[in-house]
Amino acid sequence: MYGKGILKGLSVTWKRFWDTYTDDISWMLKGKKRYNSVEGVAHRSSKNTKGIFTVQYPEEQLIVPEEFRFIPFLVYDEGAEGKKEIRCTSCGICAKVCPPQCIWIVRTNDPATGRPVPVPTDFHIDMDICMNCGFCAEYCPFDAIKMDHKFDIASYQRNVYGMDQLLKPAKYYAEIRPENYHREEEARKAKEAAKAAKAEAAPAA
Amino acid sequence: MATPLTMTVDLVARFPGKVTADRRPGYTGFSVNNENLVEVATAIRDEFGYDLLTAVTAVDYIAENKMEVVYHAYKTTGGAGLVFKVQAERVDPIEVPSLINLWAGVDFQEREAWDLYGIKFTGHPDLRRILMWEGYDGHPLRKDWKEPFFEEEAKPFKSRWPDGKFAFAENKNPFRDNLNFPKDFDPENFVVEKEEDLYLSLERDSLKDTAGNMKTDHIVVNMGPHHPSTHGVLRVAVQLDGETIIGLKPVMGYLHRNHDKIGERNTYLQIIPYTDRLDYFNSMSNNFGYVIAVEKLMKIQVAERAEYIRVIMAELSRIQNHLIFIGMLMNDLGAMYTPSLYAFEERELILDIFEAVSGARMMCNYFRFGGVVRDVPEFALKKIQDLVSDRLPAKTDEMERFLNENEILMARLKGIHVLNAEEAINYSVTGPVLRATGVPYDLRRADPYSVYDRFDFDVAVRHNGDMMDNYLIRFDEIRQSLRILEQALKQIPQGPINSQKPAYQVRVPAGEAYGRIESPKGELGYYLISNGKPNPYRYHVRPASFVNLQCVEKMCIGTKIADFVALVAMLDIVMGELDR
């Protein structure tokens, strides 16, 4: 009554305003940067955040967790002399599982025999249609297609990505998803070891 | 899954010759003769006590040349439901008696069935199109209807692989447009005749209400579709006498994309990311309801750890939804942005968890048949624990302390828009809005799914049914969700997170299933019919917002237009779910 409510409300807002900047001051006294530093962003998005937490986009960006997914890319291994060894075998599972059906794959046929070769001739993903569900990466049996972390792709054109834009090295993949990468590498090594053991055992038998 | 209570109700013995048990493989419930529908439905409501008719939908059995309307009735005291169906010859006009005199809550759903299937519900007073526009050609959910960029009956499309030739969809259509028009359609001369019907229906209701009063001129105000406080593109035609509402009709469909048809074109797995986009605040809950329906059809068990993860995610989703609700309600009451941004702050922390486990903040796509995609990382579990035991209870209390004593808030909410329990049930209202009227109907207790029966929590109930109770019940629910989360985090076992092998196409045996969960907004149901193919034959969503919106007309007549804006916020509607 008699404006008490207004004063109460203002004090709440004022406290929040103050909270927003107390952290700045305490961090400054500690000699750490609250903005434009990974640590600072992590602090502001933790449960201990006080006041209003803002991230100064685009100067700084939120740290995305490993599982963050945004538009797919194709992984290639770097072979000898920088040769791109594309993991994709153009089996077409990603094109089949894609809910908005935005993946187009052209399979390669051997000109001599006419039989399919396990490498795609062409690979299109319409990024304007892609709904970032991650099914392609989830169901790819060859770990050849993965979801990216780069999310600022806005442009003035249609974003239909061909092979040149889609291909990224395995090194990049290991960088953005270290845990997944190591898990997959280990599984692959175990598989190869099992295969080798089997091949060794077979002639002996 | 077998519905035991369905079996104890012997409709066939009660109505010999009028009702037969549905004996198609995988189907349950009863088939009612078209001409006896009203009689049987009356008995179902009054004799057998199935007072809440939640879902009404239609199925087009084109091969048998039949249209079927499916009703799902439940008891507000809990337990399994009763499914009854009525069939009609698939020759226009297809006629089925309307049940609107028994349950006012069938209103929108019957209009939807008329709109999308062309089934005439005789006796329905206001059978206009609801989701499609008035000049629309045909009824899009019929199996012989094809969309403009039609490629194939079902995904995956063969053009994508092995010799995919990329082409923009609009280039395939000679008109470079994605609209279908009736043959004699001329946009220059098209008049929306049915628009008159809308205003006539307003007039009819208002004449009835103002009888005996002084004759004054009424004015029709169209709020929306781009009204800043209508939560998206909802249009409401309001008839006013001064500032008092004397007639009101919501007009929707501006965000309609025919989710059901998209679902029927998709494979079972492909539907999951589309469900995210229904109620875009609660993609976790949306996934939950859908996978439950498919798991019922597939008759598979869910991995133990995954059940707990699901509950944790669904409850976190409920908390953030209610926080947003409180913030947005304040927005609509005129407390622009400050409370809503306070609410958003907590929500961000919850979304961070979603992002860490699923990869996306809002479109999570996290649930799979038999479990979830991936395990919750240790740091995310730690963060959930911190939020649940530390930050969120404190912030909820803080929010309540800031807002509840506010005079303006009390003046705007107390005693306004009262809905009583009988009306709420009659209008098929579910969720917090129903519980605020004093009906303790919460699916987590009334018809427990997943592992909810293992947790100790109270069903939040308030008794006045006014706006204030609707607002306060959200706080109660947040507290109960926190209780569930505490227990779930303690009990969560180690183990696999999916009982099935990952497969991009699942085999779903033929049959029907209705999976429903208590979403933050009310009952979210998925009705599925499988014919053994990789794509569902019928996929229907029973969204809570859509059905709950029916009661606005009843609640608003006689109140002031300024309060209506708050009511829309209070019903907690989301257009993504409402328009589908």
Interface residues (C-beta under 8 A of the other chain):
Chain A: M1 G5 V12 T13 R16 S45 K47 T49 I52 F53 V64 P65 E67 F68 R69 S90 G92 I93 A95 K96 V97 C98 P99 Q101 I103 W104 I105 V106 R107 P116 D122 H124 D126 M131 N132 C133 G134 F135 E138 Y139 M147 R158 V160
Chain B: K155 P156 F157 S159 R160 W161 P162 D163 G164 K165 F166 F168 N266 T267 L269 Q270 I271 I272 P273 Y274 T338 L341 Y342 E345 E348 L349 D352 E355 A356 V357 S358 G359 A360 M363 N365 V373 R374 P377 K383 D386 L387 D390 R391 F402 N406 E407 I408 P502 Y504 Q505
